[in-house]
Amino acid sequence: MAERKIVTVFGATGAQGGGLARSLLADRDGGWSVRAVTRDESSPAARSLARAGAELVRADLDDAASVERALEGAYGAYFVTFFWAHFSPERELAEARTMADAARRAGVRHAIWSTLEDTRRWIPLDDPRMPTLMGRYKVPHFDAKGEGDQYFRDAGVPTTFLLTSFYWDNLIHFGMGPKPGADGQLEFVLPMGGAQMPGIAAEDIGRCAHGILGRGDELVGRTVGIAGEHLSGAEMAAALGRALGRPVRHADVPPEVYRGFGFPGAEDLGNMFQFYRDCERDFRAARSVEFSRELNPALQSFGQWLAANAARIPVA
Ligand SMILES: NC(=O)c1ccc[n+]([C@@H]2O[C@H](COP(=O)([O-])OP(=O)(O)OC[C@H]3O[C@@H](n4cnc5c(N)ncnc54)[C@H](OP(=O)(O)O)[C@@H]3O)[C@@H](O)[C@H]2O)c1
């Protein structure tokens, strides 16, 4: 039997990397071997991956030597950074550089970099439509990822640039689910007017990445955007109402109001939703549902995701 191709998966105990690790492990005849990166091999998520057949490797993105060790002998690698763990775009940039350098030294043949648009290409810093944040960003957690693309190019690492989409799982884990309004009716806040937002089940991101790895060199050097469905706030509210069995209305607050909500990251997310809205055509065009389904035939629509997950959305 041909030797299995090792894929080192960062974030394997989390949403994106976890989806990829589980998908590769389930593909028993695919010739893959999963090396799951964690900072804690004893966590339930790490132990569950090990039971499913993954090799666990301890590494931290902030420790370059550990990143390099995790990549030794690997054919492929999934690279993702964790903005919401620290809120620092500068740290994401440093981590992207660490990963790109380590991938070059290890001779990785196919890297997938989980990136997003550098929104400053559409909305330059002097554009008054939205405030500049942290000195040199419009949407910090997007811009730093997009800026990080260049490290992989400069290092000459064979890379697919994966443009992910809004996880529908944010309705469960990120406090973005519907909440009762002043009259008690559930409201789904999405500050995008009638614009449609590409969304995806978090688990499907890794399955699409699996599809990208499965295509060999075909998508190396390419930017690939993925989404399960593009929906407006009103369409999402209607689907939520059907799934929850009680009416949900779309609350179209203006982005400037959303920016003032005061929770950590509210300004960043307010700018992000405004970017989705104001640059809807380009943002959606970069994320083909049809191509995502070619990569991942199990790709879920919002309705399918809700059928399996609506009961987990916390609603008061
Ligand atoms: N939420 C969305 O809608 C959305 C959409 C597009 C993109 N994103 C982006 O997705 C990224 C997060 O990915 P995710 O949702 O898959 O993350 P996640 O579910 O929060 O997973 C994070 C995992 O990464 C590991 N980790 C955290 N810090 C690490 C470090 N310093 N070194 C090595 N491993 C570390 C942790 O594993 P251990 O504890 O086991 O080490 C953790 O289980 C963010 O940058 C965000 O901007 C999010």
The ligand as a Gaussian input file, in Angstrom:
#p B3LYP/6-31G(d) Opt

LIG

0 1
 N      -16.940000      32.572000      13.451000
 C      -17.009000      32.823000      12.156000
 O      -18.074000      33.051000      11.582000
 C      -15.757000      32.857000      11.340000
 C      -15.874000      32.925000       9.956000
 C      -14.714000      32.953000       9.176000
 C      -13.479000      32.921000       9.798000
 N      -13.401000      32.847000      11.159000
 C      -12.065000      32.816000      11.768000
 O      -11.841000      31.530000      12.286000
 C      -10.729000      31.625000      13.173000
 C      -10.898000      30.648000      14.296000
 O      -11.026000      29.356000      13.806000
 P      -11.966000      28.299000      14.551000
 O      -13.336000      28.871000      14.652000
 O      -11.786000      26.995000      13.886000
 O      -11.341000      28.318000      16.001000
 P      -11.845000      27.603000      17.321000
 O      -12.996000      26.690000      17.088000
 O      -11.962000      28.648000      18.352000
 O      -10.620000      26.642000      17.633000
 C       -9.528000      27.098000      18.213000
 C       -8.604000      25.895000      18.427000
 O       -7.326000      26.313000      18.052000
 C       -6.391000      26.028000      19.014000
 N       -5.543000      27.186000      19.335000
 C       -5.904000      28.352000      19.883000
 N       -4.824000      29.123000      20.046000
 C       -3.758000      28.427000      19.594000
 C       -2.375000      28.668000      19.502000
 N       -1.824000      29.799000      19.952000
 N       -1.599000      27.718000      18.957000
 C       -2.097000      26.555000      18.523000
 N       -3.410000      26.242000      18.600000
 C       -4.219000      27.187000      19.132000
 C       -7.156000      25.528000      20.237000
 O       -6.751000      24.201000      20.414000
 P       -6.045000      23.649000      21.766000
 O       -6.705000      24.343000      22.909000
 O       -6.359000      22.194000      21.669000
 O       -4.607000      23.962000      21.614000
 C       -8.633000      25.572000      19.850000
 O       -9.315000      24.358000      20.032000
 C      -10.697000      33.080000      13.658000
 O       -9.481000      33.688000      13.309000
 C      -11.867000      33.734000      12.954000
 O      -11.606000      35.056000      12.547000
 C      -14.508000      32.785000      11.932000

